[in-house]
Amino acid sequence: MGAVSRKIKERQGRMAGHDLPFHGARREGDDGTRQLAALPVMRSLLSPEAVAMDIAPAYGLSPTGCVLQRSFTNDVYVVKTSAGLYVAKVYGPGWRTAADIAYEVDFLNHLTANGVAVTTAVPRRDGQPVHSLPLPEGVRYCVLFTYAPGDAPAEPFTAALYHLFGRAAGALHQAADRFVSRHPRFRLDLAYLIDRPLAAIRPYLVHRPDDWAYLMRLAERVRARIGELAARGLDWGPCHGDLTLDCFRLTGQGQLTFYDFDSGGPGWRALEFQGMYAYAPHPHWEAFHAGYAEIRPLDAVDLAAIPWFVPAYAIWDMGWAASTWARWSGRWRVDDAYWSEKRRWLSQWEAERLGPG
């Protein structure tokens, strides 16, 4: 156990009574009531000091500083050392299994070996890439990644940027075609995109039967269309899972480095493009498509599928909000205003992009 872990348990022991075990212990309060020594925790947040003192030494590093960069689905820290910057990702509780993460690490190693610029996992001193953390809510996993050089894309976004992005994405998919891993990973299929999310959404729409009926009808329409296109040969293979301008950094010399493969897995490549197709200005989408096609052409069946993956991904995102975001951040995240806006947006997309059903 690292120094910080010992200090945390010692502190919790003092709070509960020196002679009591940590989990589930009770003691007699001053008022005679029975008190819990340690209450259940859904999700803890490590301090940057804990990361610097407890995690970094496991990798043989001497940290000189650490900051919490982001706490969302995962907790992400930037670790500064004399050898340079690293990124420590503490995966959300129950978010990914050890096998899921091992697949992700294998994928990054494969892409690097095939000339694709990505951040890679730094092995611990014992050679293992995944670090386990005994936290109050249970074991959580951590991976230390190399730091992507350059900066995040900044406005004004240009067609040239999207063209470069498209070429890099094409190279990523081309290299990924040859990837295999002995570790299992969830599939980005219709069960993942539609079935499980609908089960999570259902309790929130019990009092909104019209919205639930609409969502079920749209989901079945999307399922049927994607199934039809898949039968005609939709491109399937390892995916990044979240190809947006937030998934890479860019140097002044035009070197693009991908990171954050946490959402990736085996899936339909057309799913990768739904975000840019839906939200980027049309000239930027066209520039991305042109760049991608220079490396790896998109078949007509894949292009036809992209508008249908937009609502498929939206259903997945609503399921994530209902099952994960609401649990970690509160049910106010998915209040009636949230569902009303989702219904409005999906109805508009269906009417304008999918046509009558």
Secondary structure, 3 states (H helix, E strand, C coil): CCHHHHHHHHHHHHHHCCCCCCCCCEEECCCCCEEECCCCCCCCCCCHHHHHHHHHHHHCCCEEEEEEEEECCCEEEEEEECCEEEEEEECCCCCCCHHHHHHHHHHHHHHHHCCCCECCECCCCCCCCCEEEEECCEEEEEEEEECCCCECCCCCCCHHHHHHHHHHHHHHHHHHCCCCCCCCCCCECHHHHHHHHHHHHHHHHCCCHHHHHHHHHHHHHHHHHHHHHHHCCCCEEEECCCCCHHHEEECCCCCEEECCCCCCEEEEHHHHHHHHHHHCCHHHHHHHHHHHHHHCCCCHHHHHHHHHHHHHHHHHHHHHHHHHHHHHHCHHHHCHHHHHHHHHHHHHHHHHHHCCC
